[in-house]
Amino acid sequence: MGSECTWASFLPTGLGCCSRSTRNSKMVSSPVVTKMQAIMQKEMVREFLAEFMSTYVMMVFGLGSVAHMVLGEKFGSYLSVNLGFGFGVTMGVHMAGNISGAHMNAALTFTNCALGRMSWKKFPVYILGQFLGSFLASATIYCLFYSAIIQFSGGHLTVTGPTATAGIFATYLPEHMTLWRGFLDEVIVTGILQLCLFAIMDKENNPALQGTQALVIGILIVVIGLSLGMNTGYAMNPSRDLPPRFFTFIAGWGIQVFRARDWWWVPVVAPLLGAYLGAIVYLVFIGSSIPRRPQILENSMKYEDRRIPVLPKTMSNPPTTLTPVSVSPANRPSVRTVPPLSDSIHLEHF
């Protein structure tokens, strides 16, 4: 029977056979599990997974709300779309805020790298996580609403027209907008997004209360959508628009998703420019005007240095206590006790 356990396994010898095989399997799997755990704990991997999962959650809620508006006459509205994306962002921030910062937006990642707040070597890691999460969310919504999409469109997946369904996944320019007006609109809207995000998170100004940042950011998305979303669908995010567009190209909508009014590149380029400009505006007009606290530690250290006696260089290990020796009181050196640094000293971080 080879190494397989038979009915003899119920005997002591057979029982030992099964025990040995169990131990061997544990010995084989344990290094694999340990290696996987070590890989998962690496900073880059954790940040990649955080961006992947947070973007996936945001896009599932956002695209699902659009599907309700397009496909269901009684189940969705423009308000519900804004609420879906807004609170989808809130859930994404809760999921990844303390790991990767929960960018969920290639424009925000680009701005953080351009301003030196994040290393450029993390840029492709964040972008890959965001794009994969967005692409998988599009596939999820397609699978969940497949029958409704086919019924609504009559089996013809179109980009424009009364039964168009490509708009569930990506943004398209409406008839009342020209291409360059749409580009300017995306620049301004994304700039306002980045401007407000800096204000919400700036601890030197008037930030959102600790623990409420995710909710406040979600409300910000809702407000932007309700006030500025009509012209272009407020993409504001290459990670929100480009991966779903690629998915629709693969899933049956065809090359028209890239050719419709030559719009596809605008939600990729304009948000990058808008987010960077919004960050510069905040740093110049708001950030530079905030008074900074003095660096108390540096001044205190200079003060303490003037009070510490200088020991001879030949004394590599000076004694910490004075031992009784035959030194006359007249020649006994005087020792001054150095007071400890105050606990109230703070180091300024920028």
Secondary structure, DSSP 8 states (H G I E B T S, - for coil): -TTS--GGGGSHHHHHHHHHHHHHHHHHHHHHHHHHHHHHTSHHHHHHHHHHHHHHHHHHHHHHHHHHHHH-TTT--HHHHHHHHHHHHHHHHHHHTTTT-----HHHHHHHHHTTSS-GGGHHHHHHHHHHHHHHHHHHHHHHTHHHHHHHHTT---SSSTT--GGGTS----TT--HHHHHHHHHHHHHHHHHHHHHHH-TTS----TT-HHHHHHHHHHHHHHHH-TTT-----HHHHHHHHHHHIIIII-THHHHGGG-TTHHHHHHHHHHHHHHHHHHHHTGGGS-----HHHHHHHHHHTTS----TT-SS--SS----S--TTT-----------TT------
